[in-house]
């Protein structure tokens, strides 16, 4: 996994993350949540995957996600 963008949003108490993932097939949101939880040492419940986007014929996927500090921040949205 290669990080492209990792911005801290203090107002909403979250990290806004974009990364590039190489995989044989389109990864599911649950798979990406587990992978991000391992990489950033955060509980899976605090991660919201917004999208997994790939290009035809390529094994690279752009993943957009938000990593919240607490579960309450995720529930407000």
Biopython code that builds the backbone (N, CA, C, O; Angstrom):
import numpy as np
from Bio.PDB.StructureBuilder import StructureBuilder

atoms = [
    (1, "UNK", "N", (0.853, -1.168, 0.000)),
    (1, "UNK", "CA", (0.000, 0.000, 0.000)),
    (1, "UNK", "C", (0.902, 1.235, 0.000)),
    (1, "UNK", "O", (1.829, 1.342, 0.803)),
    (2, "UNK", "N", (0.618, 2.147, -0.898)),
    (2, "UNK", "CA", (1.385, 3.380, -1.043)),
    (2, "UNK", "C", (0.492, 4.571, -0.711)),
    (2, "UNK", "O", (-0.535, 4.779, -1.357)),
    (3, "UNK", "N", (0.883, 5.351, 0.294)),
    (3, "UNK", "CA", (0.093, 6.525, 0.673)),
    (3, "UNK", "C", (0.305, 7.644, -0.332)),
    (3, "UNK", "O", (1.437, 7.967, -0.691)),
    (4, "UNK", "N", (-0.794, 8.229, -0.781)),
    (4, "UNK", "CA", (-0.743, 9.360, -1.702)),
    (4, "UNK", "C", (-1.018, 10.647, -0.943)),
    (4, "UNK", "O", (-0.339, 11.655, -1.140)),
    (5, "UNK", "N", (-2.023, 10.604, -0.072)),
    (5, "UNK", "CA", (-2.432, 11.791, 0.669)),
    (5, "UNK", "C", (-2.878, 11.363, 2.064)),
    (5, "UNK", "O", (-3.632, 10.403, 2.223)),
    (6, "UNK", "N", (-2.401, 12.092, 3.065)),
    (6, "UNK", "CA", (-2.804, 11.830, 4.440)),
    (6, "UNK", "C", (-2.909, 13.181, 5.133)),
    (6, "UNK", "O", (-1.905, 13.742, 5.570)),
    (7, "UNK", "N", (-4.129, 13.700, 5.232)),
    (7, "UNK", "CA", (-4.376, 15.029, 5.772)),
    (7, "UNK", "C", (-5.173, 14.913, 7.066)),
    (7, "UNK", "O", (-6.133, 14.148, 7.152)),
    (8, "UNK", "N", (-4.764, 15.676, 8.058)),
    (8, "UNK", "CA", (-5.474, 15.691, 9.344)),
    (8, "UNK", "C", (-6.538, 16.780, 9.321)),
    (8, "UNK", "O", (-6.236, 17.935, 9.018)),
    (9, "UNK", "N", (-7.775, 16.427, 9.639)),
    (9, "UNK", "CA", (-8.881, 17.377, 9.730)),
    (9, "UNK", "C", (-9.241, 17.502, 11.206)),
    (9, "UNK", "O", (-9.960, 16.665, 11.753)),
    (10, "UNK", "N", (-8.736, 18.550, 11.844)),
    (10, "UNK", "CA", (-8.958, 18.744, 13.283)),
    (10, "UNK", "C", (-10.416, 19.045, 13.619)),
    (10, "UNK", "O", (-10.904, 18.648, 14.677)),
    (11, "UNK", "N", (-11.102, 19.734, 12.736)),
    (11, "UNK", "CA", (-12.490, 20.088, 12.998)),
    (11, "UNK", "C", (-13.365, 18.844, 13.168)),
    (11, "UNK", "O", (-14.199, 18.783, 14.071)),
    (12, "UNK", "N", (-13.170, 17.859, 12.297)),
    (12, "UNK", "CA", (-13.969, 16.633, 12.358)),
    (12, "UNK", "C", (-13.254, 15.492, 13.064)),
    (12, "UNK", "O", (-13.775, 14.379, 13.132)),
    (13, "UNK", "N", (-12.058, 15.762, 13.594)),
    (13, "UNK", "CA", (-11.278, 14.765, 14.347)),
    (13, "UNK", "C", (-11.062, 13.483, 13.540)),
    (13, "UNK", "O", (-11.414, 12.387, 13.976)),
    (14, "UNK", "N", (-10.466, 13.652, 12.338)),
    (14, "UNK", "CA", (-10.215, 12.496, 11.496)),
    (14, "UNK", "C", (-9.007, 12.732, 10.597)),
    (14, "UNK", "O", (-8.551, 13.861, 10.415)),
    (15, "UNK", "N", (-8.502, 11.628, 10.038)),
    (15, "UNK", "CA", (-7.481, 11.678, 9.013)),
    (15, "UNK", "C", (-8.171, 11.357, 7.688)),
    (15, "UNK", "O", (-8.958, 10.414, 7.606)),
    (16, "UNK", "N", (-7.876, 12.138, 6.659)),
    (16, "UNK", "CA", (-8.428, 11.886, 5.334)),
    (16, "UNK", "C", (-7.309, 11.269, 4.503)),
    (16, "UNK", "O", (-6.298, 11.912, 4.219)),
    (17, "UNK", "N", (-7.506, 10.011, 4.119)),
    (17, "UNK", "CA", (-6.435, 9.217, 3.534)),
    (17, "UNK", "C", (-6.786, 8.803, 2.107)),
    (17, "UNK", "O", (-7.907, 8.382, 1.823)),
    (18, "UNK", "N", (-5.807, 8.931, 1.222)),
    (18, "UNK", "CA", (-5.879, 8.364, -0.124)),
    (18, "UNK", "C", (-4.634, 7.517, -0.300)),
    (18, "UNK", "O", (-3.524, 7.961, -0.006)),
    (19, "UNK", "N", (-4.821, 6.294, -0.781)),
    (19, "UNK", "CA", (-3.672, 5.423, -1.003)),
    (19, "UNK", "C", (-3.895, 4.567, -2.241)),
    (19, "UNK", "O", (-5.023, 4.383, -2.698)),
    (20, "UNK", "N", (-2.787, 4.046, -2.774)),
    (20, "UNK", "CA", (-2.817, 3.192, -3.948)),
    (20, "UNK", "C", (-2.508, 1.767, -3.502)),
    (20, "UNK", "O", (-1.502, 1.523, -2.836)),
    (21, "UNK", "N", (-3.377, 0.828, -3.871)),
    (21, "UNK", "CA", (-3.237, -0.562, -3.474)),
    (21, "UNK", "C", (-3.108, -1.415, -4.735)),
    (21, "UNK", "O", (-3.842, -1.218, -5.704)),
    (22, "UNK", "N", (-2.181, -2.352, -4.717)),
    (22, "UNK", "CA", (-2.016, -3.288, -5.826)),
    (22, "UNK", "C", (-2.663, -4.608, -5.428)),
    (22, "UNK", "O", (-2.348, -5.171, -4.379)),
    (23, "UNK", "N", (-3.575, -5.101, -6.274)),
    (23, "UNK", "CA", (-4.281, -6.350, -5.989)),
    (23, "UNK", "C", (-4.688, -7.006, -7.305)),
    (23, "UNK", "O", (-4.797, -6.338, -8.333)),
    (24, "UNK", "N", (-4.908, -8.302, -7.266)),
    (24, "UNK", "CA", (-5.323, -9.045, -8.462)),
    (24, "UNK", "C", (-6.755, -8.715, -8.877)),
    (24, "UNK", "O", (-7.066, -8.653, -10.066)),
    (25, "UNK", "N", (-7.619, -8.507, -7.892)),
    (25, "UNK", "CA", (-9.015, -8.176, -8.176)),
    (25, "UNK", "C", (-9.422, -6.980, -7.330)),
    (25, "UNK", "O", (-8.697, -6.579, -6.420)),
    (26, "UNK", "N", (-10.562, -6.423, -7.627)),
    (26, "UNK", "CA", (-11.047, -5.246, -6.912)),
    (26, "UNK", "C", (-11.270, -5.597, -5.435)),
    (26, "UNK", "O", (-12.108, -6.444, -5.126)),
    (27, "UNK", "N", (-10.528, -4.952, -4.516)),
    (27, "UNK", "CA", (-10.706, -5.262, -3.090)),
    (27, "UNK", "C", (-12.041, -4.725, -2.567)),
    (27, "UNK", "O", (-12.516, -3.672, -2.990)),
    (28, "UNK", "N", (-12.619, -5.464, -1.654)),
    (28, "UNK", "CA", (-13.890, -5.040, -1.063)),
    (28, "UNK", "C", (-13.638, -3.969, -0.003)),
    (28, "UNK", "O", (-12.504, -3.762, 0.429)),
    (29, "UNK", "N", (-14.699, -3.299, 0.403)),
    (29, "UNK", "CA", (-14.592, -2.272, 1.439)),
    (29, "UNK", "C", (-14.117, -2.897, 2.759)),
    (29, "UNK", "O", (-13.319, -2.296, 3.478)),
    (30, "UNK", "N", (-14.605, -4.096, 3.074)),
    (30, "UNK", "CA", (-14.197, -4.768, 4.315)),
    (30, "UNK", "C", (-12.712, -5.128, 4.285)),
    (30, "UNK", "O", (-12.017, -4.968, 5.288)),
    (31, "UNK", "N", (-12.225, -5.611, 3.144)),
    (31, "UNK", "CA", (-10.808, -5.936, 3.015)),
    (31, "UNK", "C", (-9.943, -4.682, 3.202)),
    (31, "UNK", "O", (-8.898, -4.725, 3.851)),
    (32, "UNK", "N", (-10.395, -3.581, 2.628)),
    (32, "UNK", "CA", (-9.643, -2.336, 2.747)),
    (32, "UNK", "C", (-9.678, -1.805, 4.174)),
    (32, "UNK", "O", (-8.687, -1.257, 4.655)),
    (33, "UNK", "N", (-10.795, -1.962, 4.845)),
    (33, "UNK", "CA", (-10.909, -1.531, 6.241)),
    (33, "UNK", "C", (-9.902, -2.297, 7.107)),
    (33, "UNK", "O", (-9.241, -1.704, 7.959)),
    (34, "UNK", "N", (-9.784, -3.618, 6.890)),
    (34, "UNK", "CA", (-8.836, -4.427, 7.648)),
    (34, "UNK", "C", (-7.396, -4.020, 7.350)),
    (34, "UNK", "O", (-6.574, -3.918, 8.261)),
    (35, "UNK", "N", (-7.093, -3.789, 6.076)),
    (35, "UNK", "CA", (-5.747, -3.393, 5.678)),
    (35, "UNK", "C", (-5.356, -2.040, 6.267)),
    (35, "UNK", "O", (-4.232, -1.868, 6.740)),
    (36, "UNK", "N", (-6.273, -1.088, 6.240)),
    (36, "UNK", "CA", (-6.016, 0.236, 6.815)),
    (36, "UNK", "C", (-5.878, 0.167, 8.333)),
    (36, "UNK", "O", (-5.055, 0.875, 8.914)),
    (37, "UNK", "N", (-6.672, -0.675, 8.974)),
    (37, "UNK", "CA", (-6.590, -0.832, 10.432)),
    (37, "UNK", "C", (-5.220, -1.361, 10.831)),
    (37, "UNK", "O", (-4.659, -0.925, 11.836)),
    (38, "UNK", "N", (-4.673, -2.297, 10.055)),
    (38, "UNK", "CA", (-3.347, -2.825, 10.336)),
    (38, "UNK", "C", (-2.271, -1.766, 10.115)),
    (38, "UNK", "O", (-1.361, -1.616, 10.931)),
    (39, "UNK", "N", (-2.379, -1.040, 9.017)),
    (39, "UNK", "CA", (-1.347, -0.055, 8.672)),
    (39, "UNK", "C", (-1.305, 1.108, 9.658)),
    (39, "UNK", "O", (-0.221, 1.551, 10.039)),
    (40, "UNK", "N", (-2.462, 1.609, 10.077)),
    (40, "UNK", "CA", (-2.512, 2.778, 10.933)),
    (40, "UNK", "C", (-2.768, 2.441, 12.399)),
    (40, "UNK", "O", (-2.969, 3.351, 13.203)),
    (41, "UNK", "N", (-2.767, 1.174, 12.763)),
    (41, "UNK", "CA", (-2.957, 0.711, 14.140)),
    (41, "UNK", "C", (-4.183, 1.362, 14.777)),
    (41, "UNK", "O", (-4.102, 1.990, 15.832)),
    (42, "UNK", "N", (-5.315, 1.193, 14.106)),
    (42, "UNK", "CA", (-6.570, 1.774, 14.564)),
    (42, "UNK", "C", (-7.662, 0.701, 14.501)),
    (42, "UNK", "O", (-7.574, -0.215, 13.683)),
    (43, "UNK", "N", (-8.677, 0.798, 15.343)),
    (43, "UNK", "CA", (-9.778, -0.170, 15.269)),
    (43, "UNK", "C", (-10.543, -0.042, 13.954)),
    (43, "UNK", "O", (-10.713, 1.058, 13.427)),
    (44, "UNK", "N", (-11.000, -1.171, 13.435)),
    (44, "UNK", "CA", (-11.753, -1.178, 12.175)),
    (44, "UNK", "C", (-13.036, -0.360, 12.265)),
    (44, "UNK", "O", (-13.488, 0.192, 11.261)),
    (45, "UNK", "N", (-13.623, -0.276, 13.450)),
    (45, "UNK", "CA", (-14.884, 0.440, 13.617)),
    (45, "UNK", "C", (-14.729, 1.945, 13.378)),
    (45, "UNK", "O", (-15.716, 2.631, 13.110)),
    (46, "UNK", "N", (-13.507, 2.461, 13.473)),
    (46, "UNK", "CA", (-13.271, 3.893, 13.310)),
    (46, "UNK", "C", (-12.916, 4.277, 11.877)),
    (46, "UNK", "O", (-12.595, 5.436, 11.614)),
    (47, "UNK", "N", (-12.969, 3.336, 10.959)),
    (47, "UNK", "CA", (-12.567, 3.590, 9.569)),
    (47, "UNK", "C", (-13.782, 3.541, 8.661)),
    (47, "UNK", "O", (-14.584, 2.609, 8.722)),
    (48, "UNK", "N", (-13.907, 4.557, 7.816)),
    (48, "UNK", "CA", (-14.968, 4.584, 6.811)),
    (48, "UNK", "C", (-14.299, 4.630, 5.434)),
    (48, "UNK", "O", (-13.594, 5.585, 5.108)),
    (49, "UNK", "N", (-14.526, 3.602, 4.644)),
    (49, "UNK", "CA", (-13.992, 3.558, 3.284)),
    (49, "UNK", "C", (-15.009, 4.232, 2.377)),
    (49, "UNK", "O", (-16.165, 3.815, 2.300)),
    (50, "UNK", "N", (-14.562, 5.282, 1.689)),
    (50, "UNK", "CA", (-15.460, 6.054, 0.830)),
    (50, "UNK", "C", (-15.533, 5.492, -0.583)),
    (50, "UNK", "O", (-16.576, 5.570, -1.231)),
    (51, "UNK", "N", (-14.436, 4.929, -1.060)),
    (51, "UNK", "CA", (-14.449, 4.415, -2.422)),
    (51, "UNK", "C", (-13.190, 3.657, -2.774)),
    (51, "UNK", "O", (-12.107, 3.932, -2.257)),
    (52, "UNK", "N", (-13.356, 2.685, -3.677)),
    (52, "UNK", "CA", (-12.247, 1.929, -4.244)),
    (52, "UNK", "C", (-12.402, 2.042, -5.755)),
    (52, "UNK", "O", (-13.370, 1.543, -6.329)),
    (53, "UNK", "N", (-11.439, 2.702, -6.393)),
    (53, "UNK", "CA", (-11.562, 2.991, -7.809)),
    (53, "UNK", "C", (-10.372, 2.405, -8.566)),
    (53, "UNK", "O", (-9.220, 2.624, -8.191)),
    (54, "UNK", "N", (-10.656, 1.670, -9.620)),
    (54, "UNK", "CA", (-9.601, 1.082, -10.439)),
    (54, "UNK", "C", (-9.760, 1.475, -11.889)),
    (54, "UNK", "O", (-10.786, 2.024, -12.291)),
    (55, "UNK", "N", (-8.727, 1.186, -12.675)),
    (55, "UNK", "CA", (-8.777, 1.421, -14.111)),
    (55, "UNK", "C", (-8.767, 0.070, -14.812)),
    (55, "UNK", "O", (-8.144, -0.882, -14.341)),
    (56, "UNK", "N", (-9.452, -0.004, -15.923)),
    (56, "UNK", "CA", (-9.564, -1.252, -16.666)),
    (56, "UNK", "C", (-8.180, -1.753, -17.083)),
    (56, "UNK", "O", (-7.385, -1.010, -17.659)),
    (57, "UNK", "N", (-7.909, -3.018, -16.784)),
    (57, "UNK", "CA", (-6.661, -3.636, -17.203)),
    (57, "UNK", "C", (-5.477, -3.384, -16.286)),
    (57, "UNK", "O", (-4.372, -3.840, -16.581)),
    (58, "UNK", "N", (-5.671, -2.686, -15.204)),
    (58, "UNK", "CA", (-4.571, -2.418, -14.279)),
    (58, "UNK", "C", (-4.879, -3.040, -12.919)),
    (58, "UNK", "O", (-6.041, -3.215, -12.552)),
    (59, "UNK", "N", (-3.835, -3.367, -12.191)),
    (59, "UNK", "CA", (-3.992, -3.986, -10.872)),
    (59, "UNK", "C", (-3.823, -2.990, -9.740)),
    (59, "UNK", "O", (-3.601, -3.392, -8.598)),
    (60, "UNK", "N", (-3.924, -1.704, -10.030)),
    (60, "UNK", "CA", (-3.790, -0.677, -8.998)),
    (60, "UNK", "C", (-5.144, -0.026, -8.752)),
    (60, "UNK", "O", (-5.891, 0.270, -9.684)),
    (61, "UNK", "N", (-5.439, 0.188, -7.475)),
    (61, "UNK", "CA", (-6.723, 0.745, -7.077)),
    (61, "UNK", "C", (-6.500, 1.936, -6.145)),
    (61, "UNK", "O", (-5.687, 1.872, -5.223)),
    (62, "UNK", "N", (-7.226, 3.014, -6.396)),
    (62, "UNK", "CA", (-7.185, 4.202, -5.547)),
    (62, "UNK", "C", (-8.253, 4.046, -4.473)),
    (62, "UNK", "O", (-9.428, 3.841, -4.779)),
    (63, "UNK", "N", (-7.841, 4.142, -3.222)),
    (63, "UNK", "CA", (-8.747, 3.956, -2.086)),
    (63, "UNK", "C", (-8.832, 5.268, -1.327)),
    (63, "UNK", "O", (-7.809, 5.826, -0.930)),
    (64, "UNK", "N", (-10.055, 5.767, -1.121)),
    (64, "UNK", "CA", (-10.304, 6.974, -0.331)),
    (64, "UNK", "C", (-10.998, 6.550, 0.953)),
    (64, "UNK", "O", (-11.955, 5.776, 0.926)),
    (65, "UNK", "N", (-10.507, 7.067, 2.086)),
    (65, "UNK", "CA", (-11.098, 6.681, 3.365)),
    (65, "UNK", "C", (-10.892, 7.780, 4.405)),
    (65, "UNK", "O", (-10.064, 8.677, 4.245)),
    (66, "UNK", "N", (-11.677, 7.674, 5.475)),
    (66, "UNK", "CA", (-11.555, 8.562, 6.632)),
    (66, "UNK", "C", (-11.312, 7.691, 7.854)),
    (66, "UNK", "O", (-11.995, 6.691, 8.072)),
    (67, "UNK", "N", (-10.324, 8.093, 8.648)),
    (67, "UNK", "CA", (-9.979, 7.385, 9.863)),
    (67, "UNK", "C", (-10.286, 8.305, 11.040)),
    (67, "UNK", "O", (-9.588, 9.297, 11.255)),
    (68, "UNK", "N", (-11.315, 7.982, 11.791)),
    (68, "UNK", "CA", (-11.780, 8.826, 12.901)),
    (68, "UNK", "C", (-11.045, 8.485, 14.193)),
    (68, "UNK", "O", (-10.633, 7.343, 14.401)),
    (69, "UNK", "N", (-10.884, 9.483, 15.056)),
    (69, "UNK", "CA", (-10.241, 9.279, 16.350)),
    (69, "UNK", "C", (-11.095, 8.395, 17.248)),
    (69, "UNK", "O", (-10.578, 7.515, 17.937)),
    (70, "UNK", "N", (-12.409, 8.632, 17.239)),
    (70, "UNK", "CA", (-13.336, 7.888, 18.093)),
    (70, "UNK", "C", (-14.538, 7.424, 17.283)),
    (70, "UNK", "O", (-14.835, 7.977, 16.224)),
    (71, "UNK", "N", (-15.215, 6.421, 17.782)),
    (71, "UNK", "CA", (-16.412, 5.871, 17.134)),
    (71, "UNK", "C", (-17.521, 6.911, 17.029)),
    (71, "UNK", "O", (-18.298, 6.885, 16.074)),
    (72, "UNK", "N", (-17.610, 7.827, 17.993)),
    (72, "UNK", "CA", (-18.683, 8.832, 18.005)),
    (72, "UNK", "C", (-18.593, 9.746, 16.777)),
    (72, "UNK", "O", (-19.623, 10.155, 16.242)),
    (73, "UNK", "N", (-17.399, 10.066, 16.331)),
    (73, "UNK", "CA", (-17.221, 10.930, 15.168)),
    (73, "UNK", "C", (-17.781, 10.301, 13.916)),
    (73, "UNK", "O", (-18.341, 10.996, 13.068)),
    (74, "UNK", "N", (-17.639, 9.024, 13.790)),
    (74, "UNK", "CA", (-18.154, 8.290, 12.627)),
    (74, "UNK", "C", (-19.664, 8.215, 12.653)),
    (74, "UNK", "O", (-20.293, 8.261, 11.596)),
    (75, "UNK", "N", (-20.261, 8.102, 13.813)),
    (75, "UNK", "CA", (-21.703, 7.963, 13.929)),
    (75, "UNK", "C", (-22.437, 9.271, 13.673)),
    (75, "UNK", "O", (-23.622, 9.249, 13.341)),
    (76, "UNK", "N", (-21.769, 10.400, 13.816)),
    (76, "UNK", "CA", (-22.409, 11.688, 13.598)),
    (76, "UNK", "C", (-22.648, 11.968, 12.123)),
    (76, "UNK", "O", (-23.472, 12.813, 11.775)),
    (77, "UNK", "N", (-21.939, 11.272, 11.266)),
    (77, "UNK", "CA", (-22.057, 11.561, 9.824)),
    (77, "UNK", "C", (-23.047, 10.635, 9.164)),
    (77, "UNK", "O", (-23.274, 10.733, 7.958)),
]
sb = StructureBuilder()
sb.init_structure("model")
sb.init_model(0)
sb.init_chain("A")
sb.init_seg("    ")
for serial, (resi, resn, name, xyz) in enumerate(atoms, 1):
    if name == "N":
        sb.init_residue(resn, " ", resi, " ")
    sb.init_atom(name, np.array(xyz, "f"), 0.0, 1.0, " ", f" {name:<3s}", serial, name[0])
structure = sb.get_structure()
